Amino acid sequence: MEDIDLARRVRDVSRLSGRFVLRSGRVSEEYFDKYQFEADPVLLDALAQRMAALVPDRVEVLAGLEMGGIAVVTALGRRTGLPCAFVRKAAKSYGTARLAEGAEIAGRRVLVVEDVVTSGGQVVASSRQLRDLGARIEDAVCVIDRREGGSEALSAEGIRLRALLTREDLERA
């Protein structure tokens, strides 16, 4: 599948028009319903296959952010063979009471995995929490970068954002 075909499939299955309040609080006339491409196993596998090339060689653990990043990190882990951690927005108060479940992150090079990045706020917040737990984070990867400041916000934290697709890619498709 060509890149343009992949972008077209993602756009066709997930792009909605209307009035949407984003996690950042911004209002948008366009919304990418990530659950639509994450719920399609064939499309999700094609995305993970392409995203595998974005994973830096030095990464030891993939860390998917709740909730959309969980499906993406699982598919990416299957493609790369890297262990996965599943990162909550807040540690639960029962059971293990952990913020990150699955693979150990302390002292390891961790790649943060997200589905859609807009302002980068959740990736920044989660990366800070993971670093507090000993993770070494230099990079993040996402399926779609809406290009609304996320890359800049992550850069200010010393994190490079690698995006499979951008808003422009989806508009051109």
C-alpha positions as CSV (number, residue, x, y, z in Angstrom):
1,M,0.0,0.0,0.0
2,E,1.4,3.4,-1.0
3,D,1.6,6.2,1.5
4,I,-1.1,8.2,-0.3
5,D,-3.4,5.2,-0.2
6,L,-2.8,4.8,3.5
7,A,-3.4,8.5,4.2
8,R,-6.6,8.3,2.1
9,R,-7.9,5.2,4.0
10,V,-7.2,6.9,7.4
11,R,-8.9,10.1,6.2
12,D,-11.9,8.3,4.8
13,V,-12.5,6.2,7.9
14,S,-11.8,8.8,10.6
15,R,-12.3,12.4,9.4
16,L,-15.5,14.0,10.7
17,S,-16.7,17.5,10.1
18,G,-18.7,19.6,12.6
19,R,-17.9,21.4,15.8
20,F,-15.6,19.5,18.2
21,V,-14.0,20.5,21.4
22,L,-10.5,18.9,21.5
23,R,-8.7,17.7,24.6
24,S,-6.6,20.9,24.5
25,G,-9.9,22.9,24.9
26,R,-9.6,24.2,21.3
27,V,-12.6,24.1,19.1
28,S,-12.1,22.5,15.7
29,E,-14.4,22.1,12.6
30,E,-12.5,18.9,11.8
31,Y,-12.0,15.8,14.0
32,F,-10.1,12.6,13.4
33,D,-12.0,9.8,15.2
34,K,-9.0,7.7,15.9
35,Y,-11.1,4.8,17.2
36,Q,-12.3,4.2,13.6
37,F,-8.8,3.4,12.3
38,E,-7.8,1.7,15.5
39,A,-10.9,-0.6,15.4
40,D,-10.0,-1.8,11.8
41,P,-7.4,-4.5,12.3
42,V,-6.2,-4.5,8.7
43,L,-5.8,-0.7,8.6
44,L,-4.2,-0.7,12.1
45,D,-1.7,-3.3,11.1
46,A,-0.8,-1.3,7.9
47,L,-0.2,1.8,10.1
48,A,1.9,-0.2,12.5
49,Q,4.0,-1.6,9.7
50,R,4.8,1.9,8.4
51,M,5.3,3.3,12.0
52,A,7.9,0.6,12.7
53,A,10.3,2.5,10.5
54,L,9.9,5.6,12.8
55,V,11.1,3.7,15.9
56,P,14.6,4.7,16.8
57,D,17.1,1.9,17.1
58,R,18.0,2.6,20.7
59,V,14.5,2.2,22.0
60,E,13.9,-0.6,24.6
61,V,10.2,-0.1,25.5
62,L,7.2,1.2,23.7
63,A,4.8,3.2,26.0
64,G,1.2,3.6,24.7
65,L,-0.9,6.3,26.3
66,E,-4.4,5.7,27.5
67,M,-6.7,5.1,25.7
68,G,-6.1,5.5,22.0
69,G,-2.4,4.8,22.2
70,I,-3.0,1.4,23.6
71,A,-4.2,-0.2,20.4
72,V,-1.5,1.5,18.4
73,V,1.3,0.5,20.8
74,T,0.1,-3.1,20.8
75,A,0.1,-3.3,17.0
76,L,3.5,-1.5,16.9
77,G,4.9,-4.0,19.4
78,R,3.8,-6.9,17.3
79,R,5.7,-5.3,14.3
80,T,8.9,-4.4,16.2
81,G,9.1,-7.2,18.8
82,L,9.6,-4.5,21.5
83,P,7.9,-4.9,24.9
84,C,5.0,-2.5,25.7
85,A,4.0,-0.5,28.7
86,F,0.4,0.8,29.0
87,V,0.3,4.2,30.5
88,R,-2.7,5.5,32.5
89,K,-3.6,9.2,32.7
90,A,-3.4,8.7,36.5
91,A,-2.3,5.8,38.6
92,K,-5.2,3.7,39.8
93,S,-5.8,3.5,43.5
94,Y,-6.2,-0.3,43.7
95,G,-4.4,-3.4,42.7
96,T,-0.9,-2.6,41.6
97,A,-1.6,1.2,41.8
98,R,0.8,1.8,38.9
99,L,0.8,4.5,36.3
100,A,2.5,2.3,33.7
101,E,1.5,-1.4,33.4
102,G,3.3,-4.1,31.5
103,A,7.0,-3.7,30.6
104,E,9.4,-2.2,33.1
105,I,10.3,1.4,32.2
106,A,12.8,2.5,34.9
107,G,16.2,3.1,33.5
108,R,15.2,2.1,30.0
109,R,14.9,4.1,26.7
110,V,11.2,4.5,26.2
111,L,9.3,5.6,23.1
112,V,6.0,7.3,23.9
113,V,3.3,6.2,21.4
114,E,0.1,8.2,20.8
115,D,-2.6,8.1,18.2
116,V,-3.3,11.8,17.4
117,V,-1.3,14.8,18.6
118,T,-2.7,18.3,18.6
119,S,-1.2,20.5,21.3
120,G,1.0,17.7,22.7
121,G,-0.4,18.3,26.2
122,Q,-1.1,14.6,27.1
123,V,2.2,13.4,25.7
124,V,4.1,16.1,27.7
125,A,2.2,15.3,30.9
126,S,2.7,11.5,30.6
127,S,6.3,11.9,29.6
128,R,7.0,13.9,32.7
129,Q,5.3,11.2,34.8
130,L,7.2,8.5,33.1
131,R,10.5,10.3,33.6
132,D,9.7,10.7,37.3
133,L,9.5,6.9,37.3
134,G,13.0,6.6,35.7
135,A,12.1,6.3,32.0
136,R,14.6,7.8,29.6
137,I,12.5,9.5,26.9
138,E,13.9,11.3,23.9
139,D,11.2,10.5,21.2
140,A,7.5,10.1,20.7
141,V,5.7,8.8,17.7
142,C,2.1,9.3,16.6
143,V,-0.2,8.2,13.8
144,I,-1.5,11.8,13.1
145,D,0.1,15.1,13.9
146,R,-2.5,17.8,13.6
147,R,0.3,20.4,13.5
148,E,-1.2,22.6,16.1
149,G,1.8,23.1,18.4
150,G,2.4,19.5,19.6
151,S,5.8,19.1,18.1
152,E,6.9,22.4,19.6
153,A,5.6,21.6,23.0
154,L,7.4,18.3,23.0
155,S,10.6,19.9,21.7
156,A,10.5,22.2,24.7
157,E,10.6,19.0,26.9
158,G,13.6,17.5,24.9
159,I,11.3,15.1,23.0
160,R,11.3,14.7,19.2
161,L,7.9,14.0,17.7
162,R,7.9,11.5,14.7
163,A,4.6,11.4,12.9
164,L,3.4,8.9,10.4
165,L,0.9,11.3,8.9
166,T,0.1,15.0,9.2
167,R,-3.0,16.9,8.7
168,E,-1.6,18.1,5.4
169,D,-1.0,14.4,4.3
170,L,-4.7,13.7,5.0
171,E,-5.9,16.8,3.2
172,R,-3.8,15.9,0.1
173,A,-5.0,12.3,0.1
